[in-house]
Amino acid sequence: MNHLHHFISCECAGHVASGPNSQKHFCIHRDGACKLCGDAPARCRYLEEAVLPTDEVGSAKAEYALATQGVKQPMIAPYRKRGHCAYCHSPFTAQHNREMYCSDECREAARRSQVKQAVRRHRSPTCDQVPV
């Protein structure tokens, strides 16, 4: 465990030896104590993705695996948003944040409607184009 703590203090960009209020092993990413330096070590996503791949010897990776053995990474819930279709106004569950229509049929119907409006606006006379 000593090699892992030394590796973290030397290589981790978010680790500070003493943070605000003289808190030891401060993590900037968590804005609190480092997950691995406490009594019950937990997994750190930043350490796994950015810091441990730079360990050329591999001993820090092995110590990290032993320290976090049996500790599961919290699941990130899939994006779910209840919304209303922009075309038919029926409720639906969006799979991602930019989804606006409940089905492909509504999306195509809305696109056709938008094209019709654009053509109508293009063909209509403006204040500068007065018919003679």
HUBEL-V94502 format. One record per run of one state. SS is the DSSP state (helix for helix, strand for strand, loop for the rest). FROM is the first residue (numbers start at 1). LEN is the number of residues. Records with the same first field share a line. If there is no record, write none. Layout:
SS=FROM-LEN + FROM-LEN
This chain:
loop=1-1 + 12-3 + 19-1 + 23-1 + 28-4 + 34-11 + 55-4 + 68-13 + 85-6 + 95-9 + 124-9
helix=2-10 + 20-3 + 45-10 + 59-9 + 104-20
strand=15-4 + 24-4 + 32-2 + 81-4 + 91-4
